[in-house]
Amino acid sequence: MNLLDNKAVLYPLVRPVAVLVAFYNRKALGVRYLEATLERAGFVVHTIFYKDFNSVCPAPTTPVELDLLRGEVAEARPVLVGLSVMSSMYLDTVYQVMDALSPLGFPLVCGGAYATMFPSRLLERGADFVIRSDGEIPMVRLAQALRRGEDWRQLPSLCWQEGTVVRENPIGDLLSDIDSYGIPAVECRDACFIEKDVLTRGDPQLFTRSYEVIASRGCPFTCSYCCCVNLRRLLPRGAPGVRTRSVESVISELREAKKRCKKLVFIHFYDEIFPNLPGWVEQFCREYQQHIHLPFTIWSHPQMVSLQLLSQLKAVGLTEVIMGSQSGSERVRREVFHRYESQQDILQAVRAIRQAGVWGSFDFMLQHPFETIDDLKESYFFVKQFPSPYELQLHGLNFLPGTDIVDMALAQGLYTREEMDAILYAPMEEQFSAYWMRTVSPESQAWYRMLLCWQFPPLRLLLRHWEQDPLTHTTALARCACLAGLLGQMRYVWKKGQVVLKRLAMK
């Protein structure tokens, strides 16, 4: 079928089918929004959750899994196959899936964050279409056009390739009132899960103990390592960078989640920053207390944390705030990460979280090319000011396509373009490995271990003794870091137990 001649096959009117594929994500909110929208438009949607997420030991796809996927798509005979390409980290799997499905002749449509920023890469690799930004309305319009054999060339947000020329229509069909998109499919009606060479029928989310929800789209900040700022720059002039759902919409989704997910224990709000519009939190607390009444966690930012807000949320179930600090060096935060909160802003936020009586988990990105030993030391001595208890989530800096920090690294001569491309598009296993472990100097590793261990009070007496010259205690520090790892595992079990106990107490 030539997708450019407007003579697409007319599919049976009684059962138009669309297939959606989510990669390495059982929950895949974007795909679930698309399913709900396509179903309202009259399509039967077959959703395939392809591979499970594992940030420590990610597994590439296998020939058996590709055969299972190909069989599902061939049997469905869809109008189109939608591939959710959110990240570059699993592109190897995406490309193998595209190669496996292309011979079937069904149009392949890519969407998601990576596809929005780099449509030409996917089109040149074999995708028939790319939809940029919000996919709900464009996906329905494209599916209807293909089904009816109508012209799709003028559809907003659509990209395709004619010969060697990539055509990109302006982004459009965006709703400022995102309530109008409806709620995502909590239970996908016709779903399967492919993992470890086995296909399992049914929606894997139904067995979850934690439900992920987003109350807003977009982020107001400009962090250099994140794609959100550049996704915002692609929006049409006048389009709001952050769009927030009504409390009624969020609660409606969570009520459905409680109904469908029988093992549900707690809720995780996946917003870049938990909403704080005037009156929103107050209304949320009333409705959440009445209808949901489950423990929940949120993400926040040092400049958005307030004791009053946290106290309100704590009263209705908030158990944990995850907040990015990223570095204890103000130089690194400002000049490298484009984060403009002060040391005092962070300390005030950490203290507010502790004072509110909720658990604080703080992200730090360490041991990257922009960081000096002095920066790493500064992070250690900065964290020493955090009131206990708390958790540090320490990891490296991943260079991701479409982020400002990539251009910064090239401009400073840290990498050549060839070296950077090798990092950006390395196999998934290499990228996740780099996220957790770096090849660094002994001094850097010593200070990293000092920082890792400090979060556990029983180890602090030793650390105070060693901090004058950690390099002279490398063997002891290595043992101490192993002990910190065990304490971290025990803390994880304790945290989960606390959530379960809180859930029981809230019944």
Backbone torsions as a table, in degrees:
resi	resn	phi	psi	omega
1	MET	NA	126.5	176.7
2	ASN	-88.6	111.4	-174.7
3	LEU	-72.1	-9.2	-176.9
4	LEU	-100.7	0.8	-176.5
5	ASP	-102.0	5.7	177.2
6	ASN	57.5	28.1	176.5
7	LYS	-122.4	45.4	-179.5
8	ALA	-64.2	153.4	-179.9
9	VAL	-62.7	134.9	175.1
10	LEU	-81.8	114.8	-176.8
11	TYR	-80.7	155.6	-179.5
12	PRO	-54.4	134.7	-176.1
13	LEU	-69.7	-22.8	-172.7
14	VAL	-78.0	-22.6	-175.3
15	ARG	-152.8	69.2	174.9
16	PRO	-70.2	130.7	-173.9
17	VAL	-117.4	141.1	169.3
18	ALA	-124.1	139.9	176.1
19	VAL	-109.3	133.9	176.1
20	LEU	-120.5	138.4	-178.7
21	VAL	-123.0	123.0	174.6
22	ALA	-105.8	136.2	-177.3
23	PHE	-104.7	128.3	171.5
24	TYR	53.6	39.5	-178.4
25	ASN	-160.4	107.0	179.3
26	ARG	-69.1	-22.2	-173.0
27	LYS	-98.6	-43.0	166.0
28	ALA	39.0	70.0	-175.2
29	LEU	-58.9	-39.5	-179.3
30	GLY	-59.3	-44.9	179.2
31	VAL	-65.0	-37.6	-179.2
32	ARG	-68.3	-35.5	173.5
33	TYR	-64.2	-42.1	178.9
34	LEU	-63.1	-43.0	179.6
35	GLU	-58.3	-47.7	-178.0
36	ALA	-61.3	-40.2	-179.0
37	THR	-68.7	-44.3	179.5
38	LEU	-64.6	-38.8	179.1
39	GLU	-64.0	-41.1	178.0
40	ARG	-63.7	-27.0	178.8
41	ALA	-85.0	2.5	174.4
42	GLY	100.8	7.4	179.8
43	PHE	-93.3	146.8	166.9
44	VAL	-87.8	128.0	-174.8
45	VAL	-112.7	127.7	174.4
46	HIS	-109.0	112.1	-176.2
47	THR	-103.6	129.1	-179.1
48	ILE	-114.8	117.9	175.5
49	PHE	-91.9	108.8	-169.6
50	TYR	-104.9	108.1	178.0
51	LYS	78.1	152.1	-179.4
52	ASP	-102.8	155.4	-179.0
53	PHE	-83.7	135.0	174.7
54	ASN	-150.8	106.4	-174.9
55	SER	-77.7	-13.5	-179.2
56	VAL	-93.3	-48.4	-179.5
57	CYS	-129.9	71.2	-178.7
58	PRO	-65.7	140.4	-175.9
59	ALA	-106.5	125.3	174.5
60	PRO	-68.1	164.2	-179.9
61	THR	-73.0	163.9	-178.2
62	THR	-123.3	162.0	176.5
63	PRO	-57.9	-37.0	179.7
64	VAL	-64.1	-43.3	179.8
65	GLU	-64.9	-39.0	177.4
66	LEU	-64.4	-38.8	177.4
67	ASP	-64.7	-41.8	177.7
68	LEU	-61.2	-43.8	178.6
69	LEU	-63.2	-46.9	-179.0
70	ARG	-59.7	-40.1	178.9
71	GLY	-64.3	-40.9	178.4
72	GLU	-62.4	-45.0	-178.0
73	VAL	-68.3	-42.8	-179.7
74	ALA	-60.7	-40.4	-179.1
75	GLU	-69.6	-34.0	-177.7
76	ALA	-72.2	-28.7	-176.5
77	ARG	48.1	63.2	-172.3
78	PRO	-81.2	161.5	170.1
79	VAL	-65.3	-38.3	178.1
80	LEU	-156.8	164.3	174.7
81	VAL	-120.7	117.1	179.3
82	GLY	-95.2	127.7	179.5
83	LEU	-111.4	123.7	179.9
84	SER	-87.6	103.3	-177.1
85	VAL	-107.3	82.7	-177.3
86	MET	-81.1	-33.0	-170.8
87	SER	-134.1	151.9	174.4
88	SER	-78.8	-11.3	-170.9
89	MET	-71.0	-19.5	178.7
90	TYR	-119.0	29.4	-179.1
91	LEU	-61.6	-33.7	178.3
92	ASP	-55.6	-44.2	179.2
93	THR	-68.2	-41.4	177.8
94	VAL	-58.1	-45.6	-178.6
95	TYR	-64.8	-39.3	177.7
96	GLN	-65.1	-37.2	177.1
97	VAL	-66.3	-42.8	178.5
98	MET	-61.4	-42.3	178.9
99	ASP	-63.8	-35.8	-178.7
100	ALA	-73.4	-33.7	-174.6
101	LEU	-91.9	-26.4	-176.0
102	SER	-54.1	-43.4	-179.1
103	PRO	-61.4	-18.1	-179.8
104	LEU	-71.3	-22.3	175.1
105	GLY	90.1	2.5	178.6
106	PHE	-88.1	138.2	-178.0
107	PRO	-58.1	131.3	177.0
108	LEU	-99.6	124.2	-177.1
109	VAL	-120.0	121.7	179.5
110	CYS	-103.9	140.5	174.5
111	GLY	-144.4	179.7	-178.3
112	GLY	109.9	177.3	-173.3
113	ALA	-60.8	-50.3	-178.9
114	TYR	-64.2	-43.8	-180.0
115	ALA	-61.4	-37.3	179.7
116	THR	-63.3	-40.0	-176.9
117	MET	-83.0	-28.1	-174.7
118	PHE	-132.9	60.0	-177.9
119	PRO	-61.7	-35.9	-175.8
120	SER	-64.5	-34.3	-179.7
121	ARG	-62.3	-40.6	-178.4
122	LEU	-77.2	-36.1	177.8
123	LEU	-66.0	-42.8	179.4
124	GLU	-68.5	-21.6	-179.0
125	ARG	-88.9	-9.6	175.9
126	GLY	134.2	-6.6	176.5
127	ALA	-69.4	145.0	176.4
128	ASP	-84.6	-32.7	-179.8
129	PHE	-143.8	154.7	166.8
130	VAL	-128.9	136.4	173.4
131	ILE	-111.0	126.6	-177.1
132	ARG	-98.9	146.3	177.5
133	SER	62.9	-146.7	-176.5
134	ASP	-54.6	126.7	-174.5
135	GLY	-100.6	-8.8	-170.5
136	GLU	-58.7	-57.9	-175.7
137	ILE	-71.8	-46.6	178.8
138	PRO	-59.3	-36.9	-179.5
139	MET	-64.8	-43.2	178.1
140	VAL	-63.5	-44.2	-177.8
141	ARG	-65.7	-37.7	178.3
142	LEU	-68.9	-44.6	179.6
143	ALA	-60.1	-40.9	178.8
144	GLN	-66.2	-40.4	179.7
145	ALA	-65.4	-43.6	178.9
146	LEU	-64.7	-40.8	-179.2
147	ARG	-63.1	-38.9	-175.2
148	ARG	-93.0	-5.0	-176.8
149	GLY	72.3	30.6	-177.1
150	GLU	-95.9	165.8	179.7
151	ASP	-72.8	129.7	180.0
152	TRP	-112.6	2.4	-170.6
153	ARG	-63.8	-23.8	-176.5
154	GLN	-97.0	5.1	-176.7
155	LEU	-67.5	128.5	177.5
156	PRO	-58.3	147.9	175.1
157	SER	72.6	0.8	-175.4
158	LEU	-90.8	138.3	175.3
159	CYS	-126.0	144.0	177.0
160	TRP	-155.9	174.2	-177.0
161	GLN	-121.2	132.1	174.3
162	GLU	-116.6	106.8	-173.9
163	GLY	65.2	-120.1	177.4
164	THR	-101.0	3.6	-175.9
165	VAL	-100.4	127.4	176.2
166	VAL	-92.5	126.0	177.9
167	ARG	-100.5	130.3	-180.0
168	GLU	-127.6	107.3	174.2
169	ASN	-74.3	147.7	178.8
170	PRO	-57.8	146.5	177.1
171	ILE	-64.6	133.4	179.5
172	GLY	-157.5	-164.5	-177.7
173	ASP	54.3	38.4	175.8
174	LEU	-97.8	137.2	176.1
175	LEU	-101.4	125.5	173.7
176	SER	-70.3	-36.3	175.5
177	ASP	-88.3	91.1	-173.6
178	ILE	-75.0	-6.6	169.5
179	ASP	-58.8	-29.9	-176.1
180	SER	-67.7	-15.6	174.1
181	TYR	-73.6	-11.4	-176.0
182	GLY	79.2	-170.5	178.3
183	ILE	-102.3	154.1	179.7
184	PRO	-68.9	162.9	177.8
185	ALA	-72.1	107.3	177.6
186	VAL	-68.2	-40.6	174.4
187	GLU	-120.9	109.5	177.5
188	CYS	-70.0	127.5	-169.7
189	ARG	-68.4	-41.4	-176.8
190	ASP	-125.8	82.8	-171.9
191	ALA	-126.4	159.9	171.6
192	CYS	-148.4	164.5	-176.8
193	PHE	-129.7	123.9	-179.2
194	ILE	-111.5	119.7	-178.1
195	GLU	-161.9	139.9	177.6
196	LYS	54.3	43.3	176.1
197	ASP	65.2	21.5	-179.5
198	VAL	-129.5	138.0	173.4
199	LEU	-105.2	123.8	-179.7
200	THR	-115.9	126.4	179.6
201	ARG	-74.2	148.4	177.7
202	GLY	105.0	165.9	-178.8
203	ASP	-85.5	117.6	-177.4
204	PRO	-66.1	-18.0	-179.4
205	GLN	-68.1	-23.2	-175.1
206	LEU	-63.0	-17.9	-177.9
207	PHE	-101.0	8.1	-175.8
208	THR	-73.1	150.9	172.4
209	ARG	-99.4	-14.5	179.1
210	SER	-128.8	125.7	-179.3
211	TYR	-102.9	133.1	-179.6
212	GLU	-100.8	131.8	-178.5
213	VAL	-136.6	146.7	171.9
214	ILE	-117.8	129.5	179.0
215	ALA	-96.4	-3.2	-177.8
216	SER	-154.2	166.7	174.1
217	ARG	-126.1	131.9	177.8
218	GLY	102.9	170.2	-179.1
219	CYS	-143.4	137.6	-178.1
220	PRO	-81.4	-6.7	-172.7
221	PHE	-97.8	174.5	-170.5
222	THR	-125.6	34.3	-176.2
223	CYS	-55.5	131.7	-172.3
224	SER	-71.5	-21.7	-176.7
225	TYR	-92.4	0.6	-173.8
226	CYS	-116.0	146.2	-178.9
227	CYS	-83.4	-11.0	-173.8
228	CYS	-56.6	-40.3	-177.8
229	VAL	-64.8	-37.4	-179.6
230	ASN	-78.8	-28.7	170.8
231	LEU	-64.4	-38.6	178.0
232	ARG	-66.0	-36.8	-179.9
233	ARG	-66.4	-21.1	179.8
234	LEU	-81.3	-14.7	-175.6
235	LEU	-67.8	152.0	177.7
236	PRO	-60.4	152.9	178.8
237	ARG	-56.2	132.8	178.9
238	GLY	92.5	-14.3	178.8
239	ALA	-72.9	130.6	-179.2
240	PRO	-64.4	138.8	-179.9
241	GLY	-74.8	-24.9	176.5
242	VAL	-129.1	127.3	179.0
243	ARG	-123.9	128.3	-173.0
244	THR	-113.2	135.0	175.2
245	ARG	-72.8	157.8	173.7
246	SER	-72.2	157.9	175.7
247	VAL	-60.5	-38.6	-179.5
248	GLU	-59.3	-41.5	179.8
249	SER	-64.7	-44.9	-179.2
250	VAL	-63.3	-46.2	-178.2
251	ILE	-66.0	-36.3	177.2
252	SER	-59.6	-43.5	178.1
253	GLU	-64.4	-43.8	-177.0
254	LEU	-68.9	-32.7	175.3
255	ARG	-64.4	-39.2	176.9
256	GLU	-65.9	-38.5	178.8
257	ALA	-63.3	-42.7	178.2
258	LYS	-62.0	-35.4	-179.2
259	LYS	-71.2	-41.1	-172.3
260	ARG	-88.2	-38.3	-173.4
261	CYS	-95.8	95.8	-169.8
262	LYS	-69.8	-21.6	-177.9
263	LYS	-98.4	11.3	-172.1
264	LEU	-62.3	130.5	-179.0
265	VAL	-116.3	-41.0	-179.3
266	PHE	-150.1	166.9	-175.7
267	ILE	-113.5	138.4	174.2
268	HIS	-118.2	116.1	175.8
269	PHE	-81.0	119.5	-171.1
270	TYR	-96.1	9.9	178.0
271	ASP	-60.3	145.0	173.7
272	GLU	-54.5	-43.6	175.3
273	ILE	-136.0	126.9	-179.7
274	PHE	-59.7	135.7	-175.4
275	PRO	-56.2	142.6	176.3
276	ASN	-140.8	33.8	176.5
277	LEU	-62.0	151.7	-179.8
278	PRO	-54.6	124.5	177.6
279	GLY	83.4	-14.5	-175.2
280	TRP	-66.7	-48.0	-176.6
281	VAL	-64.8	-40.4	-179.7
282	GLU	-61.4	-46.2	178.7
283	GLN	-66.7	-40.6	178.6
284	PHE	-57.7	-46.0	-177.3
285	CYS	-61.4	-41.3	178.8
286	ARG	-63.2	-48.0	-176.3
287	GLU	-70.8	-39.1	-179.2
288	TYR	-65.2	-43.3	179.5
289	GLN	-61.0	-39.2	-175.4
290	GLN	-77.6	-40.4	-168.3
291	HIS	-108.4	-27.4	-172.3
292	ILE	-109.6	-60.9	171.4
293	HIS	55.7	50.3	176.4
294	LEU	-127.3	151.3	171.9
295	PRO	-59.4	147.9	179.1
296	PHE	-149.4	159.4	177.5
297	THR	-122.9	156.4	178.3
298	ILE	-137.2	161.3	167.0
299	TRP	-100.5	146.9	177.4
300	SER	-146.8	-173.3	-175.5
301	HIS	-138.3	145.3	-177.1
302	PRO	-53.2	-31.3	-178.8
303	GLN	-86.4	-0.1	-178.4
304	MET	-116.1	-2.5	-177.8
305	VAL	-84.7	134.3	171.8
306	SER	-140.4	145.0	-179.2
307	LEU	-63.0	-38.8	-179.4
308	GLN	-62.0	-46.7	179.9
309	LEU	-62.9	-45.3	-178.8
310	LEU	-64.6	-37.2	179.8
311	SER	-65.3	-39.8	176.9
312	GLN	-62.7	-45.0	-178.2
313	LEU	-69.9	-38.7	178.2
314	LYS	-58.4	-37.0	-176.9
315	ALA	-65.7	-20.3	-178.8
316	VAL	-114.2	10.2	171.5
317	GLY	131.4	-4.3	179.6
318	LEU	-61.3	127.3	-179.9
319	THR	-115.4	-23.6	-174.2
320	GLU	-151.5	140.5	171.8
321	VAL	-116.5	124.6	176.2
322	ILE	-101.7	122.1	-173.1
323	MET	-133.8	133.5	176.7
324	GLY	-82.1	118.1	168.8
325	SER	-98.7	-40.3	171.9
326	GLN	72.5	-37.7	176.4
327	SER	-162.3	146.4	172.5
328	GLY	-85.1	-1.7	177.9
329	SER	-95.7	117.8	178.8
330	GLU	-64.9	-30.9	176.8
331	ARG	-61.1	-48.5	-179.7
332	VAL	-62.6	-45.8	-178.5
333	ARG	-59.8	-45.4	-175.1
334	ARG	-77.4	-52.8	-171.7
335	GLU	-78.7	-29.9	-175.2
336	VAL	-103.3	-51.9	-173.6
337	PHE	-89.9	-9.1	-178.6
338	HIS	57.3	42.9	173.6
339	ARG	-114.8	127.7	-166.4
340	TYR	-112.9	16.0	173.2
341	GLU	-73.6	148.3	179.6
342	SER	-87.4	171.5	174.7
343	GLN	-58.5	-40.8	-178.5
344	GLN	-66.0	-36.9	177.3
345	ASP	-58.3	-45.6	-178.2
346	ILE	-66.5	-46.3	-178.8
347	LEU	-62.2	-39.5	178.0
348	GLN	-63.7	-40.5	179.9
349	ALA	-66.2	-43.9	179.4
350	VAL	-61.3	-42.7	-179.2
351	ARG	-67.9	-35.5	177.9
352	ALA	-65.4	-39.8	177.8
353	ILE	-62.9	-44.9	178.6
354	ARG	-65.0	-42.6	-177.8
355	GLN	-65.9	-31.9	179.1
356	ALA	-73.0	-13.9	177.8
357	GLY	82.2	24.2	175.7
358	VAL	-113.2	159.7	-178.1
359	TRP	-75.4	138.2	177.3
360	GLY	-111.2	126.3	173.9
361	SER	-118.0	126.3	-170.7
362	PHE	-122.3	122.2	-178.1
363	ASP	-82.4	137.9	172.7
364	PHE	-133.4	133.8	173.4
365	MET	-106.1	117.0	-170.4
366	LEU	-128.8	167.1	173.5
367	GLN	57.6	48.1	176.6
368	HIS	-113.2	168.8	-172.3
369	PRO	-64.1	-20.7	-178.8
370	PHE	-83.9	-12.9	-171.3
371	GLU	-94.2	136.0	174.0
372	THR	-99.1	169.1	175.5
373	ILE	-60.8	-37.5	178.4
374	ASP	-63.2	-37.4	176.7
375	ASP	-63.1	-42.0	-179.3
376	LEU	-66.9	-40.7	175.3
377	LYS	-60.9	-40.9	-179.2
378	GLU	-62.2	-37.3	177.0
379	SER	-62.8	-42.0	-180.0
380	TYR	-61.8	-50.9	-176.8
381	PHE	-70.6	-25.6	175.8
382	PHE	-69.0	-45.7	-179.1
383	VAL	-63.8	-27.2	178.1
384	LYS	-60.0	-18.3	-179.9
385	GLN	-87.5	-7.5	-178.5
386	PHE	-72.3	132.0	175.2
387	PRO	-72.5	134.5	-179.6
388	SER	-83.4	157.1	-0.6
389	PRO	-87.9	161.1	176.7
390	TYR	-164.6	174.8	179.8
391	GLU	-129.4	137.3	173.6
392	LEU	-104.5	129.1	174.7
393	GLN	-107.2	99.0	-173.5
394	LEU	-99.5	131.5	178.1
395	HIS	-156.4	174.3	-179.8
396	GLY	-87.0	-175.0	177.4
397	LEU	-103.8	119.0	174.1
398	ASN	-94.8	126.1	172.2
399	PHE	-78.2	123.0	-178.1
400	LEU	-120.7	141.7	179.9
401	PRO	-57.5	142.9	176.8
402	GLY	83.3	10.3	177.9
403	THR	-108.6	148.3	-175.7
404	ASP	-64.6	-27.2	-175.0
405	ILE	-68.7	-22.5	176.2
406	VAL	-63.5	-47.9	179.3
407	ASP	-65.4	-33.9	178.0
408	MET	-63.4	-43.6	-179.3
409	ALA	-64.6	-38.4	178.1
410	LEU	-68.7	-43.0	-178.3
411	ALA	-64.1	-31.9	-179.7
412	GLN	-87.3	1.3	177.3
413	GLY	73.7	19.4	179.2
414	LEU	-71.2	-29.4	178.6
415	TYR	-144.3	153.9	167.6
416	THR	-82.1	167.2	177.6
417	ARG	-60.5	-39.1	179.9
418	GLU	-65.3	-43.4	178.5
419	GLU	-64.0	-40.9	-179.8
420	MET	-65.8	-42.8	178.5
421	ASP	-61.5	-37.0	178.0
422	ALA	-63.9	-34.0	177.5
423	ILE	-73.4	-46.2	-175.0
424	LEU	-63.2	-35.3	-173.1
425	TYR	-118.5	29.3	174.7
426	ALA	-67.8	158.5	175.0
427	PRO	-54.7	151.5	-175.7
428	MET	-53.1	-43.1	-177.5
429	GLU	-60.9	-39.2	179.8
430	GLU	-67.9	-39.7	-177.7
431	GLN	-67.0	-42.9	178.8
432	PHE	-69.5	-33.8	176.8
433	SER	-62.6	-42.4	179.0
434	ALA	-65.9	-28.4	179.3
435	TYR	-63.9	-35.3	-175.2
436	TRP	-99.3	-24.5	-173.6
437	MET	-144.1	134.9	179.6
438	ARG	-120.2	153.7	170.9
439	THR	-86.9	110.2	-171.4
440	VAL	-133.8	173.7	178.7
441	SER	-73.6	157.6	177.0
442	PRO	-57.0	-36.2	-179.5
443	GLU	-68.1	-41.7	177.5
444	SER	-61.9	-42.8	-180.0
445	GLN	-64.6	-36.7	179.6
446	ALA	-63.7	-46.1	-179.6
447	TRP	-70.2	-34.0	174.8
448	TYR	-59.5	-45.4	179.6
449	ARG	-66.4	-35.5	175.5
450	MET	-59.2	-45.1	-179.6
451	LEU	-66.2	-43.7	178.3
452	LEU	-58.0	-44.1	-173.8
453	CYS	-77.1	-25.8	-173.1
454	TRP	-61.4	-28.2	-176.7
455	GLN	-66.4	-10.6	-179.7
456	PHE	-107.5	104.7	-174.5
457	PRO	-51.5	-35.8	-179.4
458	PRO	-62.0	-18.5	-177.6
459	LEU	-94.3	-5.0	-168.6
460	ARG	-71.8	-30.2	179.3
461	LEU	-60.8	-43.5	177.4
462	LEU	-64.6	-43.0	-176.3
463	LEU	-63.5	-39.0	177.9
464	ARG	-62.3	-33.8	178.9
465	HIS	-72.0	-33.9	-174.2
466	TRP	-88.4	-19.2	-168.2
467	GLU	-67.8	-14.2	175.2
468	GLN	-68.0	-32.7	179.7
469	ASP	-159.2	78.8	-176.6
470	PRO	-59.1	-27.2	-177.0
471	LEU	-63.0	-25.2	179.6
472	THR	-81.0	-1.8	-177.8
473	HIS	-127.5	33.1	-172.5
474	THR	-62.6	-39.9	-179.5
475	THR	-66.4	-45.5	178.5
476	ALA	-64.7	-37.6	179.3
477	LEU	-65.2	-38.1	178.3
478	ALA	-62.1	-43.0	177.6
479	ARG	-65.0	-39.6	-179.8
480	CYS	-64.2	-39.2	178.9
481	ALA	-65.6	-37.3	176.1
482	CYS	-63.3	-41.4	177.0
483	LEU	-64.0	-39.7	177.4
484	ALA	-60.9	-37.1	177.3
485	GLY	-61.7	-42.7	177.9
486	LEU	-66.1	-41.1	177.7
487	LEU	-64.2	-35.0	177.2
488	GLY	-64.5	-39.9	177.3
489	GLN	-65.3	-41.4	178.0
490	MET	-64.4	-39.2	178.2
491	ARG	-64.0	-39.3	178.8
492	TYR	-59.8	-46.0	179.3
493	VAL	-64.2	-41.3	179.0
494	TRP	-61.8	-44.6	179.9
495	LYS	-60.5	-46.1	180.0
496	LYS	-63.1	-39.4	178.4
497	GLY	-63.2	-39.1	178.4
498	GLN	-63.7	-38.6	178.9
499	VAL	-65.2	-44.0	179.2
500	VAL	-61.9	-44.0	179.1
501	LEU	-62.6	-40.5	178.2
502	LYS	-64.9	-39.3	177.6
503	ARG	-61.0	-43.1	179.1
504	LEU	-65.0	-38.9	-178.9
505	ALA	-69.2	-24.5	-177.4
506	MET	-87.3	-6.4	179.6
507	LYS	-68.6	NA	NA
